[in-house]
Every structure is written in structure tokens, then in C-alpha cells.
């Protein structure tokens, strides 16, 4: 009985999510955008085909090679997020400041917490990638 309820619930949620995606595409003028710029639709198709070929190529590798590729991609992704997010946080923190006319003091044009939020987000995303890297590195027998 519980299994049937789970199947019905999963089917209902999937149906509603699909209907919401279709209605969102129609209401946000996605059809008009792609009809006015067919090159973009071709670009989406090319990205999908290349992604499918990369996934097929990855699945054809041996488990040892899959593990190596996964470690490389996760490490490179974590490093890229750390470098890019750190640089972005640095640039946002050093944005030009203006003068407040009422107090004649220098004030930043952005709130002070924004660079910290960027930095914390960067740490969070790179932390998740590094945790997954560690999990793959620790598991020697399976790749999944």
C-alpha cells in the first residue's frame, strides 16, 4: 500500500512539475525568443548533443579511468570556484565608494555584507565539491 501511494505521489509531482515547466516556457515568451532567433535553438541542440556524447564517452570508460576523470573534474571545479569566487569577492569589496552629501563621509555603493555573502557562497560550493572529491578519493572500489 505504501509503495502504491509513493508511486502515485511521485507521478503527480512529476506531472505538475512538467506542466509548470511547459506553462512557464509559454508564458515567458520562450517560443517567441526561439522563433525570432533560431540560431539560439540550434545552439541549445548542439549543446545537448555534445553533452550526450560526452556522457556516452564517459560511460564507455573503464571504472578506474572513470574514477580518475571524476577526481580531475571535481578538483578542477573546486579550484575554479575558489579562484573565481575569491576574485569576484575581492572585486566587489573594492568597488568605488561615493561621498554621502549629508555627512560628507565616504560610503560604499553596495551593502557591506554582499562581499561576505559571495565569499561564504564560494566557500560553501567549493566545500561541497571538495567533499565529493574526498568521497570519490576514499572509495577505491566503486565509481557510480
Secondary structure, DSSP 8 states (H G I E B T S, - for coil): -HHHHHHHHHHHHHHHHHHHHHHHHHHTTHHHHHHH-HHHHHHHHHHHHHHHHHHHHHHTS-HHHHHHHHHHHHHHHHHHHHHHHHHHHHHHHT--EEEETTTTEEEESS-THHHHHHHHHHHHHHHHHHHHHHHHHH--S---
